[in-house]
């Protein structure tokens, strides 16, 4: 990433990834670093701008995350958000105290639109506030450029030193014109040209991969998911037949998905690569027979996938590089970027066994967010139905079937899910819902069909709206659409006589059923 960049310094705030994403939406490359990052390292990166994130602490407490005053004397524009704004004031000689009135949620903010930060922004707008403390006294050289009824310094600036502080969160969607404010900072105040574009990223990545691999052999475990598909196509365009893709069909994919993946990556597809499809459905069903506990199912599916992949890798022999579809949230959530808690272990090797013989891992997407991966996929010419496919868990339908997994149950959930996805697309809702799928409950109940008694399964429909997949709310699907889905599933899918719609949010539920 040898180009202009803005860096986000993370103080443990929940929106660190969102800040970086918003900056990238301004066509400026952005990375997240911990507040513990050495000042010399920051200087060496030569950032065009620095953004300090929010955080859960009070900056005046002794053990709170801090920064050195020298950070503000580098001659680089700095924008502090929430905790970052308070810390800037505290370090530079201002005063931060417990607020007499806590502000949380949507709040009306008045702006001085002569500030370069608020150019083109209305004089008053709703913004997202979340703070116990407030700036009671600004540091020398600062002036207030925004306020609310209860917060006299909702934003402040020191234009002589290019220092800006915002008490609210411009990065969240609840803040009106928040992206415009960040655009004003990175493109206006920092002077970034906006050269971070997906076409140039893809082109440069292909050139770099070609140079890195040379004459080496590359192996990719292809799931057919968005990340692994985009990584595979990027490598295919870079090194062609030096790449071998192993696609393990464990029989737990959605309807026709195995054939769709093969149509794109197989010998009849547009890419010249070595594609190996392993049809291991019966093998997986055999291992899952009689198993009902969700975590045990996950482990069986994961381990068996590794064993199958291992067997195929041994046939290929030694390879130089292993391709991994790691993306930027994986890196950040693993604690390797920023200051957030470790949410999940960084899957560098994707759980692949040590005995797969390779020298180095290639992660061509490790700097991209999910939406950027999709854009890269379109740039690479991958069909839209693959690029915009619904998120799909590694264990596949194994965790969308409550209880024991059997071939019959897989077919039921495949057919029901296909109908659901088809009707959602027909209603024009497929791009507006975060995730939606059908799951098979383990409940059987009495019904009446054709004047005869039935005793069949119930299918549950799930649809959620979410930004980060950490929290989610059930989506409001028009009742007529749900009625059509219900009617089609009961009429077309043998073994189902009831359809439910799951209204549970996350938390307390999860997005998946198991």
Legacy VTK file of the C-alpha trace (Angstrom):
# vtk DataFile Version 3.0
C-alpha trace
ASCII
DATASET POLYDATA
POINTS 514 float
0.000 0.000 0.000
2.674 2.491 -1.079
0.387 5.457 -1.573
-1.178 8.299 0.369
-2.875 7.080 3.530
-4.717 8.243 6.614
-4.207 6.243 9.795
-6.748 5.583 12.533
-5.286 5.381 16.028
-7.546 3.179 18.115
-8.264 3.793 21.807
-10.586 0.805 22.198
-13.667 2.308 20.573
-16.359 0.097 19.039
-16.372 2.017 15.743
-12.701 1.753 14.731
-13.434 -0.328 11.620
-16.315 1.946 10.686
-14.046 5.024 10.760
-11.572 3.298 8.412
-14.369 2.203 6.075
-15.792 5.734 5.878
-12.345 7.126 5.021
-11.945 4.530 2.278
-15.343 5.536 0.905
-13.647 8.898 0.264
-11.175 6.966 -1.958
-8.390 7.371 0.579
-6.508 4.338 1.893
-6.765 3.912 5.665
-5.378 1.505 8.269
-5.994 1.014 11.999
-3.220 1.046 14.610
-3.157 0.772 18.400
-2.548 3.879 20.498
0.577 2.037 21.697
2.146 2.396 18.245
5.529 4.118 18.506
5.691 7.735 17.312
8.705 6.957 15.100
6.697 4.203 13.390
3.879 6.670 12.747
6.340 9.162 11.256
7.855 6.465 9.033
4.408 5.742 7.539
4.196 9.388 6.400
0.416 9.591 6.797
-1.427 12.510 5.240
-3.755 12.578 8.249
-4.357 10.987 11.654
-7.745 10.181 13.221
-8.068 9.362 16.930
-11.034 7.102 17.693
-13.442 6.943 20.588
-12.924 4.733 23.614
-14.649 3.658 26.834
-12.333 5.465 29.302
-12.090 8.935 30.832
-8.941 10.593 29.498
-8.115 12.320 32.819
-7.789 9.044 34.745
-4.243 7.872 35.404
-4.461 4.471 33.701
-6.412 5.615 30.620
-5.016 5.155 27.105
-3.078 8.254 26.116
-0.739 9.743 23.573
2.287 12.020 23.569
1.883 15.771 22.861
4.441 15.310 20.054
1.746 13.538 18.032
0.097 16.925 17.540
3.365 18.609 16.523
4.248 16.432 13.538
2.761 18.900 11.072
0.164 16.252 10.128
-3.567 17.149 10.416
-5.209 15.343 13.359
-8.932 14.727 13.908
-10.087 13.510 17.321
-13.447 11.738 17.606
-15.298 11.482 20.951
-12.629 10.127 23.353
-10.027 11.190 20.775
-11.370 14.764 20.902
-11.296 14.834 24.697
-7.795 13.356 24.788
-6.549 16.009 22.351
-7.858 18.760 24.640
-6.543 17.081 27.792
-3.021 16.553 26.392
-2.777 20.082 24.930
-3.815 21.929 28.102
-7.605 21.976 28.015
-9.950 20.510 30.604
-12.251 17.479 30.421
-14.748 16.699 33.197
-17.742 14.546 33.959
-20.651 16.063 32.024
-23.537 17.512 34.065
-25.874 16.002 31.433
-24.916 12.792 29.639
-25.710 12.806 25.926
-26.546 9.516 24.238
-28.219 8.883 20.909
-29.559 11.228 18.258
-28.857 14.839 19.226
-29.410 18.143 17.399
-26.069 19.862 16.747
-25.498 23.430 15.506
-22.442 24.063 13.274
-20.259 26.977 12.262
-20.240 26.199 8.544
-17.252 28.516 7.969
-15.109 25.802 9.554
-13.300 23.739 6.860
-14.596 20.661 8.690
-18.246 21.611 8.135
-18.097 23.184 4.657
-21.239 22.255 2.738
-22.953 20.905 5.882
-26.313 22.379 7.065
-26.141 24.775 10.029
-28.017 22.247 12.158
-28.243 18.457 11.897
-28.918 15.322 13.934
-25.719 13.601 15.113
-24.932 10.523 17.208
-23.653 11.367 20.689
-22.287 8.895 23.240
-20.373 10.464 26.133
-20.297 10.827 29.925
-17.475 13.419 29.897
-17.336 16.736 28.083
-14.791 19.393 27.140
-15.318 22.060 29.807
-12.326 24.163 28.730
-10.658 24.168 25.312
-6.897 23.960 24.919
-5.069 27.189 23.957
-5.462 28.094 20.276
-8.807 26.280 19.838
-12.243 27.732 19.088
-15.625 26.010 19.306
-17.267 25.358 15.916
-20.280 23.259 17.005
-22.524 22.985 20.061
-25.681 21.349 21.390
-28.147 22.427 24.064
-26.085 20.580 26.701
-22.612 20.442 25.155
-20.913 23.823 24.562
-17.997 22.227 22.645
-19.470 19.643 20.279
-16.552 20.407 17.942
-13.434 22.585 18.133
-10.604 23.550 15.810
-7.112 24.990 15.791
-6.693 25.778 12.092
-3.151 27.117 12.548
-1.966 23.657 13.619
-4.523 21.634 11.599
-6.053 20.105 14.737
-9.770 19.273 14.891
-11.937 17.697 17.586
-15.475 16.311 17.259
-17.438 15.139 20.304
-20.028 13.146 18.313
-19.539 10.206 15.911
-19.501 11.297 12.235
-18.710 7.728 11.119
-22.089 6.191 12.108
-25.073 6.321 9.763
-27.203 8.051 12.431
-25.107 11.230 11.979
-26.471 13.287 9.099
-23.712 14.401 6.692
-21.116 12.548 8.798
-19.391 11.150 5.704
-19.234 14.701 4.280
-17.419 15.860 7.445
-14.869 13.053 7.134
-14.524 13.850 3.417
-13.813 17.481 4.327
-11.060 16.307 6.662
-9.293 13.735 4.472
-9.773 15.323 1.059
-9.879 18.984 2.064
-7.798 19.532 5.203
-5.357 16.636 4.625
-5.200 17.299 0.883
-5.595 13.650 -0.157
-6.106 13.197 -3.904
-8.434 10.185 -3.566
-6.326 7.637 -5.461
-7.546 4.572 -3.503
-9.728 2.967 -6.167
-10.572 -0.664 -6.692
-9.526 -0.857 -10.351
-6.006 0.328 -9.552
-5.856 -1.890 -6.424
-6.754 -4.976 -8.465
-4.310 -4.136 -11.244
-1.435 -3.420 -8.832
-2.194 -6.549 -6.772
-2.054 -8.795 -9.843
1.325 -7.319 -10.824
2.703 -7.731 -7.299
1.449 -11.336 -7.034
2.999 -12.227 -10.383
6.323 -10.819 -9.203
6.112 -12.554 -5.797
5.154 -16.012 -7.068
7.581 -16.079 -9.990
7.673 -19.686 -11.201
6.275 -21.063 -7.919
3.277 -23.357 -7.396
0.219 -22.016 -5.567
-2.533 -23.927 -3.739
-5.929 -22.502 -2.814
-8.703 -24.075 -0.722
-11.752 -22.803 -2.589
-15.051 -22.750 -0.699
-16.964 -20.836 -3.359
-17.523 -18.045 -0.846
-16.892 -14.430 -1.786
-13.471 -14.096 -0.128
-11.907 -17.313 -1.405
-13.422 -16.801 -4.890
-12.002 -13.291 -5.249
-8.595 -14.422 -3.927
-8.576 -17.375 -6.358
-9.484 -15.268 -9.409
-6.849 -12.671 -8.514
-4.204 -15.434 -8.375
-5.551 -17.022 -11.564
-5.136 -13.733 -13.421
-1.643 -13.343 -11.954
-0.160 -16.835 -12.408
-2.720 -18.930 -14.319
-1.948 -22.634 -14.373
0.618 -22.347 -11.588
-2.485 -22.225 -9.343
-4.389 -25.304 -8.153
-7.807 -24.777 -6.539
-9.249 -27.576 -4.427
-13.022 -27.322 -3.964
-14.414 -29.708 -1.353
-18.161 -30.262 -1.839
-19.213 -31.546 1.579
-22.860 -31.902 0.587
-23.871 -29.044 2.881
-23.939 -26.276 0.268
-27.011 -24.456 -0.966
-28.992 -25.769 -3.932
-26.850 -26.067 -7.101
-23.996 -24.193 -5.436
-21.352 -26.823 -6.150
-22.218 -26.772 -9.859
-22.217 -22.944 -9.894
-18.718 -22.846 -8.401
-17.488 -25.441 -10.907
-19.066 -23.523 -13.809
-16.931 -20.504 -12.915
-13.681 -22.160 -11.834
-13.813 -25.551 -13.583
-12.446 -26.497 -17.025
-15.452 -24.973 -18.814
-15.041 -21.661 -16.973
-13.128 -18.564 -18.103
-10.024 -19.134 -15.928
-7.001 -21.241 -16.814
-6.213 -22.934 -13.540
-6.106 -26.451 -12.151
-9.537 -27.018 -10.571
-10.129 -30.103 -8.447
-13.659 -30.813 -7.199
-13.943 -33.429 -4.502
-17.490 -34.792 -4.125
-17.360 -35.934 -0.521
-21.063 -35.688 0.353
-21.555 -39.284 1.508
-18.348 -39.169 3.524
-19.587 -36.143 5.485
-23.097 -37.521 5.971
-21.548 -40.716 7.347
-19.438 -38.809 9.871
-22.461 -36.734 10.967
-24.836 -39.678 11.398
-26.458 -39.628 14.845
-24.709 -36.373 15.897
-27.051 -33.673 17.244
-24.875 -31.342 19.381
-24.089 -28.167 17.365
-20.468 -27.677 18.419
-19.669 -31.321 17.751
-21.185 -31.022 14.271
-19.005 -27.955 13.599
-15.858 -29.783 14.698
-16.638 -32.897 12.650
-17.313 -30.837 9.505
-14.200 -28.689 10.028
-11.904 -31.618 10.714
-13.240 -33.712 7.844
-12.794 -30.781 5.470
-9.154 -30.618 6.539
-8.679 -34.353 6.046
-10.140 -34.247 2.510
-8.078 -31.195 1.607
-4.971 -32.838 3.059
-5.471 -35.956 0.914
-5.773 -33.850 -2.242
-2.800 -31.672 -1.284
-0.616 -34.749 -0.855
-1.439 -35.811 -4.419
-0.241 -32.421 -5.667
2.978 -32.546 -3.658
5.004 -29.620 -2.359
3.725 -26.143 -3.200
5.423 -22.809 -2.657
2.443 -20.712 -1.597
-0.904 -21.297 0.115
-3.646 -18.769 -0.705
-5.792 -17.589 2.190
-8.910 -15.409 1.831
-8.223 -13.421 5.034
-9.840 -9.962 4.973
-9.182 -6.843 7.069
-11.892 -7.386 9.735
-10.288 -10.797 10.453
-6.994 -9.032 11.101
-8.535 -6.321 13.294
-10.806 -8.689 15.242
-7.844 -10.932 15.993
-6.181 -8.089 17.891
-3.508 -7.570 15.211
-4.834 -4.163 14.223
-6.028 -1.509 16.640
-6.905 -1.945 20.282
-10.166 -3.919 20.131
-10.698 -7.061 22.155
-9.822 -10.331 20.430
-13.103 -11.524 18.913
-11.722 -14.551 17.091
-8.339 -16.075 16.375
-6.678 -14.943 13.182
-7.148 -17.820 10.753
-3.800 -17.439 8.956
-3.854 -21.003 7.761
-7.622 -21.432 7.891
-7.216 -24.442 10.155
-5.242 -26.327 7.511
-2.910 -29.067 8.789
0.809 -28.621 9.342
1.646 -31.467 6.983
0.454 -29.501 3.926
3.862 -28.538 2.624
4.164 -24.852 1.646
6.734 -22.114 2.191
4.596 -19.020 2.578
1.002 -17.793 2.881
-0.427 -15.311 0.375
-3.335 -13.173 1.622
-4.171 -10.825 -1.266
-7.309 -9.415 0.431
-6.002 -8.883 3.968
-6.273 -5.077 3.630
-9.873 -5.046 2.343
-13.253 -4.774 4.047
-16.090 -7.051 2.858
-17.725 -4.427 0.655
-14.327 -3.730 -0.933
-13.818 -7.452 -1.576
-17.111 -7.451 -3.488
-15.980 -4.423 -5.532
-12.695 -6.202 -6.287
-14.694 -9.247 -7.395
-16.687 -7.153 -9.879
-13.456 -5.562 -11.180
-12.093 -9.075 -11.737
-15.182 -10.005 -13.757
-16.632 -12.539 -11.307
-20.398 -13.029 -11.899
-22.652 -10.919 -9.670
-24.490 -13.961 -8.288
-21.205 -15.124 -6.738
-19.959 -11.691 -5.705
-23.188 -10.789 -3.922
-24.003 -14.236 -2.580
-25.348 -14.372 0.949
-22.867 -14.903 3.802
-22.513 -18.627 4.363
-20.917 -20.344 7.375
-18.041 -22.807 6.938
-20.103 -25.761 8.252
-22.788 -24.784 5.724
-26.252 -26.245 6.112
-24.906 -28.465 8.879
-25.712 -25.672 11.341
-28.948 -24.666 9.615
-30.369 -28.115 10.329
-31.260 -28.472 13.989
-30.364 -31.923 15.287
-29.005 -34.782 13.194
-27.932 -34.046 9.614
-29.212 -36.457 6.948
-29.296 -36.343 3.148
-33.107 -35.983 3.258
-32.934 -33.009 5.645
-30.252 -31.352 3.499
-32.523 -31.622 0.459
-35.469 -30.137 2.395
-33.503 -27.090 3.559
-31.854 -26.624 0.134
-35.246 -26.507 -1.607
-36.856 -24.255 1.020
-33.882 -21.877 1.031
-33.846 -21.660 -2.785
-37.554 -20.689 -2.812
-36.985 -18.088 -0.079
-34.023 -16.504 -1.885
-35.898 -16.501 -5.186
-38.931 -14.683 -3.730
-36.761 -12.171 -1.840
-35.000 -11.350 -5.112
-38.321 -11.080 -6.975
-39.508 -8.568 -4.363
-36.339 -6.503 -4.931
-35.169 -6.993 -1.339
-32.039 -9.079 -1.980
-29.573 -6.169 -1.726
-31.294 -4.363 1.147
-31.348 -7.224 3.704
-28.085 -8.010 5.491
-28.577 -11.782 5.571
-31.488 -14.132 4.946
-31.870 -17.905 4.777
-34.141 -20.843 5.589
-33.311 -23.305 8.367
-34.847 -26.646 9.236
-36.075 -26.963 12.807
-36.117 -30.326 14.499
-39.791 -29.853 15.305
-42.443 -31.989 13.670
-46.115 -31.242 14.007
-49.532 -32.362 12.830
-51.005 -30.729 9.746
-53.720 -31.272 7.152
-52.943 -31.444 3.436
-55.388 -32.767 0.829
-57.823 -33.825 3.553
-55.122 -36.067 5.008
-53.240 -35.858 8.292
-49.538 -34.993 7.996
-46.749 -35.152 10.529
-43.901 -33.118 9.027
-41.140 -30.634 9.747
-41.315 -26.869 10.338
-39.025 -24.547 8.381
-37.886 -21.288 9.998
-37.135 -18.220 7.864
-34.448 -15.811 9.084
-33.729 -12.291 7.798
-31.702 -9.638 9.581
-30.391 -6.148 8.991
-26.911 -5.458 10.294
-23.900 -3.262 9.619
-21.194 -5.222 11.423
-22.793 -8.691 12.027
-21.997 -8.220 15.727
-25.532 -6.953 16.393
-28.610 -7.442 14.207
-32.332 -6.746 14.074
-34.888 -8.873 12.277
-35.814 -7.419 8.884
-39.352 -6.208 8.180
-40.336 -8.275 5.153
-43.754 -7.432 3.638
-46.363 -9.907 4.819
-47.421 -10.693 1.239
-43.854 -11.834 0.442
-43.767 -14.067 3.527
-47.172 -15.510 2.583
-45.900 -16.376 -0.909
-42.749 -18.000 0.486
-44.791 -19.995 3.009
-47.257 -21.185 0.385
-44.549 -22.227 -2.075
-42.457 -24.076 0.523
-45.418 -26.078 1.848
-46.635 -26.895 -1.660
-43.274 -27.612 -3.298
-41.062 -29.069 -0.564
-41.965 -32.594 0.495
-41.736 -33.124 4.270
-42.684 -29.582 5.398
-46.098 -28.518 6.701
-45.288 -25.342 8.689
-43.227 -22.172 8.096
-42.140 -19.765 10.860
-40.533 -16.311 10.683
-37.853 -15.657 13.317
-38.152 -12.194 14.919
-35.238 -12.587 17.357
-32.552 -9.884 17.365
-28.849 -10.413 18.119
-28.356 -10.345 21.043
-30.018 -12.324 22.643
-30.033 -14.694 19.654
-27.351 -15.303 17.035
-27.803 -14.772 13.309
-27.306 -18.458 12.568
-29.411 -21.051 14.394
-26.542 -23.134 15.747
LINES 1 515
514 0 1 2 3 4 5 6 7 8 9 10 11 12 13 14 15 16 17 18 19 20 21 22 23 24 25 26 27 28 29 30 31 32 33 34 35 36 37 38 39 40 41 42 43 44 45 46 47 48 49 50 51 52 53 54 55 56 57 58 59 60 61 62 63 64 65 66 67 68 69 70 71 72 73 74 75 76 77 78 79 80 81 82 83 84 85 86 87 88 89 90 91 92 93 94 95 96 97 98 99 100 101 102 103 104 105 106 107 108 109 110 111 112 113 114 115 116 117 118 119 120 121 122 123 124 125 126 127 128 129 130 131 132 133 134 135 136 137 138 139 140 141 142 143 144 145 146 147 148 149 150 151 152 153 154 155 156 157 158 159 160 161 162 163 164 165 166 167 168 169 170 171 172 173 174 175 176 177 178 179 180 181 182 183 184 185 186 187 188 189 190 191 192 193 194 195 196 197 198 199 200 201 202 203 204 205 206 207 208 209 210 211 212 213 214 215 216 217 218 219 220 221 222 223 224 225 226 227 228 229 230 231 232 233 234 235 236 237 238 239 240 241 242 243 244 245 246 247 248 249 250 251 252 253 254 255 256 257 258 259 260 261 262 263 264 265 266 267 268 269 270 271 272 273 274 275 276 277 278 279 280 281 282 283 284 285 286 287 288 289 290 291 292 293 294 295 296 297 298 299 300 301 302 303 304 305 306 307 308 309 310 311 312 313 314 315 316 317 318 319 320 321 322 323 324 325 326 327 328 329 330 331 332 333 334 335 336 337 338 339 340 341 342 343 344 345 346 347 348 349 350 351 352 353 354 355 356 357 358 359 360 361 362 363 364 365 366 367 368 369 370 371 372 373 374 375 376 377 378 379 380 381 382 383 384 385 386 387 388 389 390 391 392 393 394 395 396 397 398 399 400 401 402 403 404 405 406 407 408 409 410 411 412 413 414 415 416 417 418 419 420 421 422 423 424 425 426 427 428 429 430 431 432 433 434 435 436 437 438 439 440 441 442 443 444 445 446 447 448 449 450 451 452 453 454 455 456 457 458 459 460 461 462 463 464 465 466 467 468 469 470 471 472 473 474 475 476 477 478 479 480 481 482 483 484 485 486 487 488 489 490 491 492 493 494 495 496 497 498 499 500 501 502 503 504 505 506 507 508 509 510 511 512 513
